[in-house]
């Protein structure tokens, strides 16, 4: 087995990494998880990533996801990590902590999930315009055209009914306002209808922890576009990161 990569998914509460079989999208061995340092500054997170790579005894290329807009390998936003990330030169940061000789690819976490789902999830994710949404603390998004990523869409910040979409319809909003699945699905419908109006996708893929209960709310959505739950679930970020490193994808 030679087509092996390594991906790391940085979240607000945990940083996770694993070897990935890039032919199947499956993990090789156990996933390693370390709690995200607080505050989650660039140096502290980079040191945690170094610790994961050390534990895994991995010295090859590595892909890293961040809850940030990433353009030209510079972080332009910071969600659930320290604001010190904004403006950080990511290649310089990780060269300092992981070694200048190591190849590193950094991308947005939802974009990584979209790459993984298109490659290893529903085959229809590679056909036409597809929007993947991760419903959690906010709404992350990945926009794919025939399986090719258009990075940094940030559709969760689109204004719907006078609010940012993620303030209206994230799973955190459901929990915060103690909404039933029926009431929450009405809000998700409003958001998806706006995405339909603007992008005319052929498919929505919904991820995030709440996708595990897709049977409780996806049938309640009232839109024209098919909606399917993500298939890779919590593997998607790590798998997409490893793919980015393999493909030398650096938004």
Helices and strands as residue ranges (DSSP letters): E 4-10, E 14-21, E 26-35, H 42-56, E 62-66, E 70-71, E 74-75, G 83-85, H 90-98, E 104-108, H 109-120, G 123-126, E 129-135, E 139-145, E 148-150, G 155-157, E 159-160, E 163-164, H 165-169, H 171-176, H 181-199, E 203-207, G 209-213, H 214-217, G 218-220, E 227-229, G 233-235, H 236-247
